[in-house]
Amino acid sequence: MIKFLDLQKINAHYVNELKEASNRVIESGWYLMGKELASFENNYAAFCNVKYALGVANGLDALRLIFKAYIEMGVMQKNDEVIVPANTYIASVLAITDNELIPVFVEPNGRSYNLDSSKIEASITKKTKAILTVHLYGQNSIDRHMVDLCAKYDLKLVEDAAQSHGALWQGKITGAIGDAAGHSFYPGKNLGALGDAGAVTTNDESLAIAIKALRNYGSHKKYENVYQGSNSRLDEIQAAFLNVKLKYIHEDILGRRRVARYYLKHIENTLLTLPEVLHDDGHVWHLFVIRTENRDILQEYLHKHSVQTLIHYPIPPHKQEAYQQYNHLSFPITEHMHTDVLSLPISAFMTDIEVEKVVEVLNIYNG
Ligand SMILES: *Cc1c(COP(=O)(O)O)cnc(C)c1O
């Protein structure tokens, strides 16, 4: 079976360094908010080319704390609106609703899968305070029009960079383009910890100061609480693992691009629609997502031919039971997409033989 993602095989490449890192933390006797975190925050800020990178417990918290900080700073208030793509992973929407802000869903472009910036302006009202754009599947989602709208309507541009470590737009890295960004280091992400972890990046000093307190019980100074904060810290052991894996992220991106290029060049089956790449350096291929009319049949066919695939995602947020208040809304592009997308195996450690096999099997599929 060609696995969708073989984390054991991926982490085996770093096993000696990971063991050394965990030994270092165990023996240090210091497990939270120490040297490993400080070092990862420096390294990740340098990687993104931003002033501040702040480790938090996971990607959802990174996004949640950005909005919470804006509320504490008086930039936003309860019931303000945030534009978000309708076809995102539910975490983006939870970050908005957990703060009692209102998500305003906008349709994506059906080929790039990212927010269609030409559809944003019609959804802007007096209550709109931010755009939460998602670099879905690893491709930058920001364009000039989106940036201009933020300037015109005085909106914060918040990036969900959970899937896009290292993707660029006009020479800037995703996570350093907007006002603030949330990153995830969930094990399956391109930069994955061996457990949960996340980070906020920003150049905004006030925001960084607020988030530093919010992630640690709302406190800058022990036992003095300026906010009703939360416990959302990035463990030393995960920071130590991330310091190891960050060194190899560029290699990882090149490896993923090798697989993606092969797929794009050699998949020739007209029953399948391939993803659109806007700029080569704008995509880090967290997922390689194709579309096809009878998706479930294709998935079963691939499974029979020993190719494991996944669906990102089968149900859009506005159709989830958790969001019954939005179930009546209709987003036809998004809803259609969720019935016909399929994610092929991709990783830097897939062998050429595996990649060729996937293509071969796809090219003889006849529906
Ligand atoms: C993974 C992911 C998140 C959440 O990250 P966690 O670390 O799992 O909390 C948020 N947004 C998107 C688009 C994601 O893919």
The ligand as a Tripos MOL2 file, in Angstrom:
@<TRIPOS>MOLECULE
LIG
   15    15     1     0     0
SMALL
NO_CHARGES

@<TRIPOS>ATOM
      1 C1         -4.4680   22.0200   10.9260 C.3       1 LIG1
      2 C2         -5.2160   23.2680   10.6510 C.ar      1 LIG1
      3 C3         -5.5940   24.1510   11.6730 C.ar      1 LIG1
      4 C4         -5.4900   23.8150   13.1250 C.3       1 LIG1
      5 O1         -4.2710   23.3790   13.5760 O.3       1 LIG1
      6 P1         -4.1850   22.4520   14.8760 P.3       1 LIG1
      7 O2         -2.7420   22.4980   15.2100 O.co2     1 LIG1
      8 O3         -4.6600   21.0900   14.4780 O.co2     1 LIG1
      9 O4         -5.0320   23.0470   15.9410 O.co2     1 LIG1
     10 C5         -6.1750   25.3440   11.3190 C.ar      1 LIG1
     11 N1         -6.4160   25.6620   10.0390 N.ar      1 LIG1
     12 C6         -6.1070   24.8300    9.0330 C.ar      1 LIG1
     13 C7         -6.3870   25.2480    7.6240 C.3       1 LIG1
     14 C8         -5.5080   23.6010    9.2970 C.ar      1 LIG1
     15 O5         -5.2040   22.7810    8.2920 O.3       1 LIG1
@<TRIPOS>BOND
     1     1     2 1
     2     2     3 ar
     3     2    14 ar
     4     3     4 1
     5     3    10 ar
     6     4     5 1
     7     5     6 1
     8     6     7 2
     9     6     8 1
    10     6     9 1
    11    10    11 ar
    12    11    12 ar
    13    12    13 1
    14    12    14 ar
    15    14    15 1
@<TRIPOS>SUBSTRUCTURE
     1 LIG1         1 GROUP 0 **** ****
